[in-house]
Structure formats: C-alpha cells, structure tokens
C-alpha cells in the first residue's frame, strides 16, 4: 500500500474467509526465510467496517449491482473513517511503546 512517515512498509490484505489459512502461511514463510517475527504486525481492521460496507460488497460481487454496491461501500467507509484513523493511531502508539521497551 505504501510507506508510513518512518519509511516502514505498510501492506493491506483482503482475506475474506481465508484468514485461518493466510496468516499461518505468512508466518510459515517468515519462519522459513529467517525473517524477524517481531518486525511484522498483523492488524485486523474488519471490526471497524460499517455494515453498509459489507452489504455493498455483497451487492457488487454476488448480485452484480456494481454501481449500487460501490456507493454503499464508499458510504460505509466514510461513516467509519474516524474509527480507522483511531486504529492507525493506536497501532502507531503501540509500535512506539514497543520500540521504547526494545531500547531499554
């Protein structure tokens, strides 16, 4: 997706119902490549979704009502935008605290 203000890579994965397969697969890859596990943080943003976002996705994909579904999805994201901002703020604070404790 991009980099944050500290130059850290930020990725977004849409996993639908595959979370129980995708996350263990990523962890397995990390272990096999000898990557540092503490350098990767998984954050679940689905709890911040507005129901309109989910309904819009269903309307677009399952019912083929792309214009309506897209409008609903966008409206749901706009309504919950402050919650996404708060989530990002909490994650950054958590990372900052983690880096302070690693420096000690």
Rosetta blueprint (number, residue, H / E / L):
1 X L
2 X E
3 X E
4 X L
5 X L
6 X L
7 X L
8 X L
9 X E
10 X E
11 X L
12 X L
13 X L
14 X L
15 X L
16 X L
17 X L
18 X L
19 X H
20 X H
21 X H
22 X H
23 X H
24 X H
25 X H
26 X H
27 X H
28 X H
29 X H
30 X H
31 X H
32 X H
33 X L
34 X L
35 X L
36 X L
37 X H
38 X H
39 X H
40 X L
41 X L
42 X L
43 X L
44 X L
45 X L
46 X H
47 X H
48 X H
49 X L
50 X L
51 X H
52 X H
53 X H
54 X H
55 X H
56 X H
57 X H
58 X H
59 X H
60 X H
61 X H
62 X L
63 X L
64 X L
65 X L
66 X H
67 X H
68 X H
69 X H
70 X H
71 X H
72 X H
73 X H
74 X H
75 X H
76 X H
77 X H
78 X H
79 X H
80 X H
81 X H
82 X H
83 X H
84 X H
85 X H
86 X H
87 X H
88 X H
89 X H
90 X H
91 X H
92 X H
93 X H
94 X H
95 X H
96 X H
97 X H
98 X H
99 X H
100 X H
101 X H
102 X H
103 X H
104 X L
